[in-house]
Amino acid sequence: MTSSIVPTRSASSWLAWLQLCRIPNVFTAVADIWMGYFFTHGTPLAWTPFLALSFSSACLYTAGMVLNDVADVVQDRHERPHRPIPSGRIRVDRAQQFGVLLLTLGLFCGWWAGFADRENSLLPWRAGIVATLLTISVVAYDLLLKQTWAGPLGMGLCRMLNVLLGMSIVSSAASDDNLQVGTVFPFTYRAAELAVAAGIGIYIIGVTWFARTEAKTSARPQLTGGLITMLVGFALLGCYPRLSRHSPLFWQSQSQSITLWWLLGLLGLPIVRRCVSAIARPDAKRVQSAIKLSILSLILLDASVVLVARGPIPAATIALLLLPSLALARIVYST
């Protein structure tokens, strides 16, 4: 008699849905929200908007993953037949319905976040506008941009808007911190806030470019271009303190800027090492391994930015998201 355990049909079904949603990666989207919120506020001033933003981001990111596989079902039947839809474990129509439901929930929660504490909110519409732009960007990427040269740009825009969603709540209790010197168009975001969001977005453009042909042997020039773009994103994050000199809360000393560069260097070193290994031998396994590390490292990248800007407690809170992400990554693929 064998002692192997055969998964039940219910357990197998749940695993298929978790795979479809790329559940380990959802925590990276939430980390972007927390980074954006802590970057602008330090600590949650009201829990309802904070949680609504987190849920909005998780829903919109998951919707993007689900609709991505719906749009790619024909291609996946040839290149990734093990995935939930082409393998027959999840029907296309059910996945599509689930994706649309998540888009609706994410958009609703984005608007709700801005108006949940309206008495203490100076720009209650800003979260909803950003959530709407993010929803449009998710759909545009999945249905229009992904197979074109603009695909990586579309994915980077989604990440940038996700960070801006986390920064979108402006409390009257912190009006001096949010709406005085240094704000720029659009929507009164500071130049430093836009630089941080753009840094994350450019990093993801590089990751997406690196992953364009992950299911097969990749071209070295493509992988090299993706890695260089990722490093440009790192560099922009490291340079944003120069845009924050007017703020009383950010970058009080040069040593803090140096600390950020050290953190970015320590975080970037294993990413570069894994990517260079994939460039040297660009088979699917090595490329996918580099992509997985690059995506999950977003959580620590967000935590590093907040550590120097706001201190260890907000940064540690973000870093804790790595635990469920890594645990789920053992059983669910993230690419």
C-alpha positions as YAML, in Angstrom:
chain: A
units: angstrom
residues:
- id: 1
  name: MET
  ca: [0.00, 0.00, 0.00]
- id: 2
  name: THR
  ca: [1.42, 3.40, -0.96]
- id: 3
  name: SER
  ca: [1.43, 6.31, 1.46]
- id: 4
  name: SER
  ca: [1.14, 9.04, -1.14]
- id: 5
  name: ILE
  ca: [-1.67, 11.51, -0.69]
- id: 6
  name: VAL
  ca: [-3.86, 12.22, -3.70]
- id: 7
  name: PRO
  ca: [-5.31, 15.75, -3.74]
- id: 8
  name: THR
  ca: [-9.06, 15.96, -3.57]
- id: 9
  name: ARG
  ca: [-10.95, 17.47, -6.47]
- id: 10
  name: SER
  ca: [-11.83, 20.48, -4.29]
- id: 11
  name: ALA
  ca: [-8.20, 21.07, -3.32]
- id: 12
  name: SER
  ca: [-7.13, 20.77, -6.95]
- id: 13
  name: SER
  ca: [-9.78, 23.31, -7.96]
- id: 14
  name: TRP
  ca: [-8.60, 25.79, -5.33]
- id: 15
  name: LEU
  ca: [-5.00, 25.35, -6.47]
- id: 16
  name: ALA
  ca: [-6.02, 26.06, -10.07]
- id: 17
  name: TRP
  ca: [-7.69, 29.33, -9.06]
- id: 18
  name: LEU
  ca: [-4.68, 30.37, -6.97]
- id: 19
  name: GLN
  ca: [-2.45, 29.67, -9.95]
- id: 20
  name: LEU
  ca: [-4.71, 31.67, -12.25]
- id: 21
  name: CYS
  ca: [-4.56, 34.64, -9.87]
- id: 22
  name: ARG
  ca: [-0.75, 34.42, -9.42]
- id: 23
  name: ILE
  ca: [-1.54, 34.74, -5.74]
- id: 24
  name: PRO
  ca: [2.10, 35.17, -4.54]
- id: 25
  name: ASN
  ca: [2.39, 38.33, -6.65]
- id: 26
  name: VAL
  ca: [-0.73, 39.97, -5.21]
- id: 27
  name: PHE
  ca: [1.26, 40.85, -2.08]
- id: 28
  name: THR
  ca: [3.66, 42.90, -4.23]
- id: 29
  name: ALA
  ca: [0.73, 45.04, -5.37]
- id: 30
  name: VAL
  ca: [-0.39, 45.55, -1.78]
- id: 31
  name: ALA
  ca: [3.21, 46.42, -0.85]
- id: 32
  name: ASP
  ca: [3.11, 49.23, -3.44]
- id: 33
  name: ILE
  ca: [-0.03, 50.60, -1.81]
- id: 34
  name: TRP
  ca: [1.44, 50.45, 1.68]
- id: 35
  name: MET
  ca: [4.66, 52.06, 0.50]
- id: 36
  name: GLY
  ca: [2.75, 54.89, -1.15]
- id: 37
  name: TYR
  ca: [0.55, 55.43, 1.89]
- id: 38
  name: PHE
  ca: [3.36, 55.30, 4.46]
- id: 39
  name: PHE
  ca: [5.54, 57.49, 2.23]
- id: 40
  name: THR
  ca: [2.96, 60.27, 2.36]
- id: 41
  name: HIS
  ca: [1.49, 59.75, 5.85]
- id: 42
  name: GLY
  ca: [3.93, 57.79, 7.99]
- id: 43
  name: THR
  ca: [1.15, 55.85, 9.74]
- id: 44
  name: PRO
  ca: [-2.51, 55.18, 8.85]
- id: 45
  name: LEU
  ca: [-4.57, 58.22, 9.83]
- id: 46
  name: ALA
  ca: [-7.80, 56.29, 9.21]
- id: 47
  name: TRP
  ca: [-7.99, 52.53, 8.76]
- id: 48
  name: THR
  ca: [-10.97, 52.38, 6.41]
- id: 49
  name: PRO
  ca: [-9.34, 54.26, 3.49]
- id: 50
  name: PHE
  ca: [-6.07, 52.39, 4.04]
- id: 51
  name: LEU
  ca: [-7.76, 48.97, 3.89]
- id: 52
  name: ALA
  ca: [-10.00, 50.03, 0.99]
- id: 53
  name: LEU
  ca: [-6.95, 51.05, -1.05]
- id: 54
  name: SER
  ca: [-5.26, 47.73, -0.25]
- id: 55
  name: PHE
  ca: [-8.31, 45.72, -1.30]
- id: 56
  name: SER
  ca: [-8.75, 47.83, -4.44]
- id: 57
  name: SER
  ca: [-5.17, 47.17, -5.51]
- id: 58
  name: ALA
  ca: [-5.38, 43.45, -4.77]
- id: 59
  name: CYS
  ca: [-8.58, 43.13, -6.81]
- id: 60
  name: LEU
  ca: [-7.31, 45.12, -9.79]
- id: 61
  name: TYR
  ca: [-3.97, 43.28, -9.87]
- id: 62
  name: THR
  ca: [-5.68, 39.88, -9.64]
- id: 63
  name: ALA
  ca: [-8.15, 40.90, -12.34]
- id: 64
  name: GLY
  ca: [-5.22, 41.75, -14.57]
- id: 65
  name: MET
  ca: [-3.66, 38.32, -14.04]
- id: 66
  name: VAL
  ca: [-6.94, 36.51, -14.70]
- id: 67
  name: LEU
  ca: [-7.85, 38.49, -17.83]
- id: 68
  name: ASN
  ca: [-4.27, 38.12, -19.04]
- id: 69
  name: ASP
  ca: [-4.70, 34.34, -19.17]
- id: 70
  name: VAL
  ca: [-8.13, 34.70, -20.75]
- id: 71
  name: ALA
  ca: [-6.63, 36.81, -23.54]
- id: 72
  name: ASP
  ca: [-3.68, 34.40, -23.96]
- id: 73
  name: VAL
  ca: [-5.62, 31.14, -23.97]
- id: 74
  name: VAL
  ca: [-4.81, 30.27, -27.62]
- id: 75
  name: GLN
  ca: [-1.10, 30.97, -27.16]
- id: 76
  name: ASP
  ca: [-0.99, 29.15, -23.82]
- id: 77
  name: ARG
  ca: [-2.40, 25.99, -25.38]
- id: 78
  name: HIS
  ca: [0.88, 25.74, -27.29]
- id: 79
  name: GLU
  ca: [3.43, 27.32, -24.94]
- id: 80
  name: ARG
  ca: [1.98, 26.82, -21.43]
- id: 81
  name: PRO
  ca: [-0.51, 23.92, -21.57]
- id: 82
  name: HIS
  ca: [-0.11, 23.32, -17.84]
- id: 83
  name: ARG
  ca: [-1.85, 26.56, -16.91]
- id: 84
  name: PRO
  ca: [-5.38, 26.39, -15.43]
- id: 85
  name: ILE
  ca: [-7.35, 27.48, -18.52]
- id: 86
  name: PRO
  ca: [-5.60, 25.55, -21.33]
- id: 87
  name: SER
  ca: [-5.38, 22.46, -19.10]
- id: 88
  name: GLY
  ca: [-9.17, 22.53, -18.72]
- id: 89
  name: ARG
  ca: [-9.20, 22.98, -14.93]
- id: 90
  name: ILE
  ca: [-10.93, 26.36, -15.26]
- id: 91
  name: ARG
  ca: [-13.37, 27.30, -18.00]
- id: 92
  name: VAL
  ca: [-12.65, 30.43, -20.04]
- id: 93
  name: ASP
  ca: [-16.08, 31.95, -19.40]
- id: 94
  name: ARG
  ca: [-15.78, 31.50, -15.64]
- id: 95
  name: ALA
  ca: [-12.34, 33.07, -15.59]
- id: 96
  name: GLN
  ca: [-13.62, 36.00, -17.64]
- id: 97
  name: GLN
  ca: [-16.58, 36.54, -15.32]
- id: 98
  name: PHE
  ca: [-14.28, 36.38, -12.30]
- id: 99
  name: GLY
  ca: [-11.92, 38.93, -13.85]
- id: 100
  name: VAL
  ca: [-14.73, 41.38, -14.58]
- id: 101
  name: LEU
  ca: [-16.06, 40.96, -11.02]
- id: 102
  name: LEU
  ca: [-12.63, 41.74, -9.59]
- id: 103
  name: LEU
  ca: [-12.31, 44.83, -11.81]
- id: 104
  name: THR
  ca: [-15.68, 46.07, -10.56]
- id: 105
  name: LEU
  ca: [-14.80, 45.47, -6.90]
- id: 106
  name: GLY
  ca: [-11.41, 47.10, -7.29]
- id: 107
  name: LEU
  ca: [-12.83, 50.19, -8.94]
- id: 108
  name: PHE
  ca: [-15.60, 50.50, -6.33]
- id: 109
  name: CYS
  ca: [-13.14, 50.21, -3.43]
- id: 110
  name: GLY
  ca: [-10.86, 52.79, -5.03]
- id: 111
  name: TRP
  ca: [-13.66, 55.36, -5.10]
- id: 112
  name: TRP
  ca: [-14.86, 54.34, -1.65]
- id: 113
  name: ALA
  ca: [-11.38, 54.86, -0.18]
- id: 114
  name: GLY
  ca: [-11.45, 58.55, -1.02]
- id: 115
  name: PHE
  ca: [-14.92, 59.19, 0.39]
- id: 116
  name: ALA
  ca: [-14.85, 56.81, 3.38]
- id: 117
  name: ASP
  ca: [-13.46, 59.55, 5.62]
- id: 118
  name: ARG
  ca: [-14.79, 62.53, 3.68]
- id: 119
  name: GLU
  ca: [-14.91, 64.87, 6.66]
- id: 120
  name: ASN
  ca: [-11.13, 64.63, 7.00]
- id: 121
  name: SER
  ca: [-10.27, 64.28, 3.31]
- id: 122
  name: LEU
  ca: [-9.18, 67.25, 1.21]
- id: 123
  name: LEU
  ca: [-9.22, 65.51, -2.20]
- id: 124
  name: PRO
  ca: [-11.81, 62.73, -1.86]
- id: 125
  name: TRP
  ca: [-12.04, 62.27, -5.64]
- id: 126
  name: ARG
  ca: [-8.33, 61.64, -6.22]
- id: 127
  name: ALA
  ca: [-8.30, 57.95, -5.20]
- id: 128
  name: GLY
  ca: [-11.26, 57.20, -7.45]
- id: 129
  name: ILE
  ca: [-9.72, 58.96, -10.44]
- id: 130
  name: VAL
  ca: [-6.45, 57.06, -10.03]
- id: 131
  name: ALA
  ca: [-8.32, 53.77, -9.54]
- id: 132
  name: THR
  ca: [-10.26, 54.47, -12.75]
- id: 133
  name: LEU
  ca: [-7.05, 55.16, -14.68]
- id: 134
  name: LEU
  ca: [-5.53, 51.99, -13.24]
- id: 135
  name: THR
  ca: [-8.56, 49.93, -14.27]
- id: 136
  name: ILE
  ca: [-8.38, 51.31, -17.81]
- id: 137
  name: SER
  ca: [-4.65, 50.57, -17.94]
- id: 138
  name: VAL
  ca: [-5.15, 46.97, -16.78]
- id: 139
  name: VAL
  ca: [-7.76, 46.30, -19.46]
- id: 140
  name: ALA
  ca: [-5.72, 48.09, -22.14]
- id: 141
  name: TYR
  ca: [-2.64, 46.03, -21.32]
- id: 142
  name: ASP
  ca: [-4.44, 42.68, -21.38]
- id: 143
  name: LEU
  ca: [-6.55, 43.31, -24.48]
- id: 144
  name: LEU
  ca: [-4.54, 45.74, -26.61]
- id: 145
  name: LEU
  ca: [-0.95, 46.34, -25.58]
- id: 146
  name: LYS
  ca: [0.49, 43.06, -24.35]
- id: 147
  name: GLN
  ca: [1.44, 41.61, -27.73]
- id: 148
  name: THR
  ca: [2.82, 44.91, -29.05]
- id: 149
  name: TRP
  ca: [6.05, 46.82, -28.43]
- id: 150
  name: ALA
  ca: [4.10, 48.95, -25.93]
- id: 151
  name: GLY
  ca: [3.35, 45.99, -23.66]
- id: 152
  name: PRO
  ca: [6.13, 46.68, -21.12]
- id: 153
  name: LEU
  ca: [5.19, 50.36, -21.07]
- id: 154
  name: GLY
  ca: [1.59, 49.44, -20.29]
- id: 155
  name: MET
  ca: [2.62, 47.17, -17.43]
- id: 156
  name: GLY
  ca: [4.93, 49.84, -16.04]
- id: 157
  name: LEU
  ca: [2.10, 52.38, -16.18]
- id: 158
  name: CYS
  ca: [-0.10, 50.00, -14.17]
- id: 159
  name: ARG
  ca: [2.52, 49.75, -11.44]
- id: 160
  name: MET
  ca: [3.11, 53.49, -11.39]
- id: 161
  name: LEU
  ca: [-0.61, 54.15, -11.01]
- id: 162
  name: ASN
  ca: [-0.78, 51.52, -8.27]
- id: 163
  name: VAL
  ca: [1.84, 53.40, -6.23]
- id: 164
  name: LEU
  ca: [0.01, 56.69, -6.88]
- id: 165
  name: LEU
  ca: [-3.17, 55.01, -5.66]
- id: 166
  name: GLY
  ca: [-1.43, 54.35, -2.35]
- id: 167
  name: MET
  ca: [-0.43, 58.04, -2.22]
- id: 168
  name: SER
  ca: [-3.87, 59.32, -3.19]
- id: 169
  name: ILE
  ca: [-5.44, 59.95, 0.23]
- id: 170
  name: VAL
  ca: [-4.92, 63.52, 1.41]
- id: 171
  name: SER
  ca: [-6.04, 64.04, 5.00]
- id: 172
  name: SER
  ca: [-6.87, 67.48, 6.35]
- id: 173
  name: ALA
  ca: [-4.95, 66.47, 9.48]
- id: 174
  name: ALA
  ca: [-1.83, 66.38, 7.33]
- id: 175
  name: SER
  ca: [-2.70, 69.17, 4.91]
- id: 176
  name: ASP
  ca: [0.52, 71.07, 5.49]
- id: 177
  name: ASP
  ca: [2.52, 67.93, 4.73]
- id: 178
  name: ASN
  ca: [0.64, 67.12, 1.54]
- id: 179
  name: LEU
  ca: [-0.45, 70.32, -0.16]
- id: 180
  name: GLN
  ca: [2.15, 72.98, 0.48]
- id: 181
  name: VAL
  ca: [5.51, 73.45, -1.21]
- id: 182
  name: GLY
  ca: [6.63, 71.01, -3.87]
- id: 183
  name: THR
  ca: [3.34, 69.79, -5.29]
- id: 184
  name: VAL
  ca: [3.06, 69.44, -9.06]
- id: 185
  name: PHE
  ca: [0.54, 68.35, -11.66]
- id: 186
  name: PRO
  ca: [-1.22, 65.93, -11.84]
- id: 187
  name: PHE
  ca: [-3.54, 65.89, -8.85]
- id: 188
  name: THR
  ca: [-1.16, 67.86, -6.56]
- id: 189
  name: TYR
  ca: [1.33, 65.00, -6.17]
- id: 190
  name: ARG
  ca: [4.78, 66.09, -5.07]
- id: 191
  name: ALA
  ca: [7.61, 65.75, -7.56]
- id: 192
  name: ALA
  ca: [9.29, 63.29, -5.18]
- id: 193
  name: GLU
  ca: [6.13, 61.17, -5.02]
- id: 194
  name: LEU
  ca: [5.89, 61.09, -8.79]
- id: 195
  name: ALA
  ca: [9.59, 60.14, -8.96]
- id: 196
  name: VAL
  ca: [9.09, 57.19, -6.59]
- id: 197
  name: ALA
  ca: [6.04, 55.98, -8.54]
- id: 198
  name: ALA
  ca: [7.91, 56.38, -11.82]
- id: 199
  name: GLY
  ca: [10.93, 54.52, -10.41]
- id: 200
  name: ILE
  ca: [8.76, 51.51, -9.56]
- id: 201
  name: GLY
  ca: [7.04, 51.77, -12.94]
- id: 202
  name: ILE
  ca: [10.33, 51.84, -14.88]
- id: 203
  name: TYR
  ca: [11.63, 48.90, -12.87]
- id: 204
  name: ILE
  ca: [8.54, 46.90, -13.88]
- id: 205
  name: ILE
  ca: [8.96, 47.94, -17.52]
- id: 206
  name: GLY
  ca: [12.35, 46.26, -17.33]
- id: 207
  name: VAL
  ca: [10.98, 43.15, -15.65]
- id: 208
  name: THR
  ca: [8.23, 42.86, -18.27]
- id: 209
  name: TRP
  ca: [10.70, 43.34, -21.11]
- id: 210
  name: PHE
  ca: [12.94, 40.69, -19.56]
- id: 211
  name: ALA
  ca: [9.95, 38.32, -19.40]
- id: 212
  name: ARG
  ca: [8.64, 38.84, -22.95]
- id: 213
  name: THR
  ca: [9.64, 35.33, -24.13]
- id: 214
  name: GLU
  ca: [9.92, 33.56, -20.79]
- id: 215
  name: ALA
  ca: [8.30, 30.35, -22.09]
- id: 216
  name: LYS
  ca: [11.14, 29.67, -24.50]
- id: 217
  name: THR
  ca: [14.78, 30.55, -25.06]
- id: 218
  name: SER
  ca: [15.08, 34.34, -24.92]
- id: 219
  name: ALA
  ca: [17.26, 36.65, -26.98]
- id: 220
  name: ARG
  ca: [20.22, 38.08, -25.08]
- id: 221
  name: PRO
  ca: [19.74, 41.68, -26.35]
- id: 222
  name: GLN
  ca: [16.17, 41.62, -25.05]
- id: 223
  name: LEU
  ca: [17.26, 40.34, -21.63]
- id: 224
  name: THR
  ca: [20.09, 42.87, -21.46]
- id: 225
  name: GLY
  ca: [17.72, 45.72, -22.31]
- id: 226
  name: GLY
  ca: [15.32, 44.57, -19.63]
- id: 227
  name: LEU
  ca: [18.06, 44.44, -16.98]
- id: 228
  name: ILE
  ca: [19.35, 47.91, -17.90]
- id: 229
  name: THR
  ca: [15.82, 49.32, -17.65]
- id: 230
  name: MET
  ca: [15.38, 47.74, -14.22]
- id: 231
  name: LEU
  ca: [18.58, 49.44, -13.06]
- id: 232
  name: VAL
  ca: [17.32, 52.79, -14.39]
- id: 233
  name: GLY
  ca: [14.27, 52.34, -12.13]
- id: 234
  name: PHE
  ca: [16.60, 51.68, -9.18]
- id: 235
  name: ALA
  ca: [18.59, 54.80, -10.01]
- id: 236
  name: LEU
  ca: [15.48, 57.01, -10.14]
- id: 237
  name: LEU
  ca: [14.43, 55.78, -6.71]
- id: 238
  name: GLY
  ca: [17.88, 56.59, -5.38]
- id: 239
  name: CYS
  ca: [17.79, 60.11, -6.82]
- id: 240
  name: TYR
  ca: [14.37, 61.22, -5.62]
- id: 241
  name: PRO
  ca: [15.66, 62.82, -2.35]
- id: 242
  name: ARG
  ca: [16.89, 65.76, -4.45]
- id: 243
  name: LEU
  ca: [13.24, 66.49, -5.24]
- id: 244
  name: SER
  ca: [12.22, 66.48, -1.57]
- id: 245
  name: ARG
  ca: [14.38, 69.22, -0.11]
- id: 246
  name: HIS
  ca: [11.43, 71.55, 0.56]
- id: 247
  name: SER
  ca: [9.54, 69.05, 2.72]
- id: 248
  name: PRO
  ca: [9.96, 69.11, 6.50]
- id: 249
  name: LEU
  ca: [9.47, 65.35, 6.78]
- id: 250
  name: PHE
  ca: [11.75, 63.95, 4.09]
- id: 251
  name: TRP
  ca: [15.50, 63.62, 3.88]
- id: 252
  name: GLN
  ca: [16.76, 65.64, 6.80]
- id: 253
  name: SER
  ca: [20.39, 64.70, 6.18]
- id: 254
  name: GLN
  ca: [22.73, 63.51, 3.46]
- id: 255
  name: SER
  ca: [23.35, 60.30, 5.40]
- id: 256
  name: GLN
  ca: [19.78, 59.17, 4.75]
- id: 257
  name: SER
  ca: [20.33, 59.44, 1.00]
- id: 258
  name: ILE
  ca: [23.51, 57.41, 1.30]
- id: 259
  name: THR
  ca: [21.63, 54.80, 3.32]
- id: 260
  name: LEU
  ca: [19.06, 54.45, 0.55]
- id: 261
  name: TRP
  ca: [21.78, 53.87, -2.05]
- id: 262
  name: TRP
  ca: [23.30, 51.16, 0.15]
- id: 263
  name: LEU
  ca: [19.92, 49.48, 0.54]
- id: 264
  name: LEU
  ca: [19.22, 49.64, -3.17]
- id: 265
  name: GLY
  ca: [22.67, 48.22, -3.90]
- id: 266
  name: LEU
  ca: [22.23, 45.30, -1.51]
- id: 267
  name: LEU
  ca: [18.79, 44.55, -2.91]
- id: 268
  name: GLY
  ca: [19.86, 44.94, -6.54]
- id: 269
  name: LEU
  ca: [22.94, 42.73, -6.30]
- id: 270
  name: PRO
  ca: [21.13, 39.33, -6.20]
- id: 271
  name: ILE
  ca: [18.72, 40.52, -8.90]
- id: 272
  name: VAL
  ca: [21.58, 41.49, -11.19]
- id: 273
  name: ARG
  ca: [23.37, 38.23, -10.45]
- id: 274
  name: ARG
  ca: [20.30, 36.14, -11.33]
- id: 275
  name: CYS
  ca: [19.59, 38.18, -14.46]
- id: 276
  name: VAL
  ca: [23.19, 38.00, -15.67]
- id: 277
  name: SER
  ca: [23.07, 34.22, -15.21]
- id: 278
  name: ALA
  ca: [19.94, 34.13, -17.38]
- id: 279
  name: ILE
  ca: [21.59, 36.32, -20.02]
- id: 280
  name: ALA
  ca: [24.59, 33.96, -20.12]
- id: 281
  name: ARG
  ca: [22.30, 30.93, -20.54]
- id: 282
  name: PRO
  ca: [18.88, 32.26, -21.64]
- id: 283
  name: ASP
  ca: [16.81, 29.11, -21.26]
- id: 284
  name: ALA
  ca: [13.25, 29.31, -19.92]
- id: 285
  name: LYS
  ca: [14.11, 27.95, -16.47]
- id: 286
  name: ARG
  ca: [16.82, 30.54, -15.75]
- id: 287
  name: VAL
  ca: [14.80, 33.42, -17.17]
- id: 288
  name: GLN
  ca: [11.74, 32.49, -15.14]
- id: 289
  name: SER
  ca: [13.86, 32.19, -12.00]
- id: 290
  name: ALA
  ca: [15.22, 35.70, -12.55]
- id: 291
  name: ILE
  ca: [11.71, 37.04, -13.15]
- id: 292
  name: LYS
  ca: [10.37, 35.43, -9.98]
- id: 293
  name: LEU
  ca: [13.14, 37.00, -7.88]
- id: 294
  name: SER
  ca: [12.66, 40.39, -9.54]
- id: 295
  name: ILE
  ca: [8.92, 40.42, -8.87]
- id: 296
  name: LEU
  ca: [9.08, 39.27, -5.25]
- id: 297
  name: SER
  ca: [11.92, 41.73, -4.57]
- id: 298
  name: LEU
  ca: [9.40, 44.52, -5.11]
- id: 299
  name: ILE
  ca: [8.26, 44.05, -1.52]
- id: 300
  name: LEU
  ca: [11.75, 44.70, -0.17]
- id: 301
  name: LEU
  ca: [12.23, 47.55, -2.64]
- id: 302
  name: ASP
  ca: [9.09, 49.22, -1.28]
- id: 303
  name: ALA
  ca: [10.23, 48.56, 2.29]
- id: 304
  name: SER
  ca: [13.65, 50.09, 1.58]
- id: 305
  name: VAL
  ca: [12.14, 53.34, 0.33]
- id: 306
  name: VAL
  ca: [9.92, 53.61, 3.39]
- id: 307
  name: LEU
  ca: [12.68, 52.61, 5.83]
- id: 308
  name: VAL
  ca: [14.76, 55.67, 5.02]
- id: 309
  name: ALA
  ca: [11.82, 58.04, 4.56]
- id: 310
  name: ARG
  ca: [9.66, 57.00, 7.51]
- id: 311
  name: GLY
  ca: [11.59, 54.65, 9.77]
- id: 312
  name: PRO
  ca: [11.74, 50.96, 10.68]
- id: 313
  name: ILE
  ca: [8.18, 50.24, 11.81]
- id: 314
  name: PRO
  ca: [6.38, 51.09, 8.52]
- id: 315
  name: ALA
  ca: [9.19, 49.40, 6.60]
- id: 316
  name: ALA
  ca: [8.96, 46.23, 8.69]
- id: 317
  name: THR
  ca: [5.19, 46.19, 8.16]
- id: 318
  name: ILE
  ca: [5.71, 46.14, 4.40]
- id: 319
  name: ALA
  ca: [8.51, 43.57, 4.62]
- id: 320
  name: LEU
  ca: [6.20, 41.16, 6.46]
- id: 321
  name: LEU
  ca: [4.21, 40.80, 3.24]
- id: 322
  name: LEU
  ca: [7.16, 38.80, 1.92]
- id: 323
  name: LEU
  ca: [6.31, 35.90, 4.27]
- id: 324
  name: PRO
  ca: [2.94, 34.89, 2.74]
- id: 325
  name: SER
  ca: [4.27, 35.67, -0.73]
- id: 326
  name: LEU
  ca: [7.25, 33.31, -0.35]
- id: 327
  name: ALA
  ca: [5.14, 30.64, 1.33]
- id: 328
  name: LEU
  ca: [2.60, 30.63, -1.49]
- id: 329
  name: ALA
  ca: [5.34, 30.81, -4.13]
- id: 330
  name: ARG
  ca: [6.39, 27.29, -3.09]
- id: 331
  name: ILE
  ca: [3.14, 25.83, -4.39]
- id: 332
  name: VAL
  ca: [1.94, 28.42, -6.94]
- id: 333
  name: TYR
  ca: [3.98, 29.78, -9.86]
- id: 334
  name: SER
  ca: [4.40, 33.55, -10.06]
- id: 335
  name: THR
  ca: [5.32, 34.06, -13.74]
...
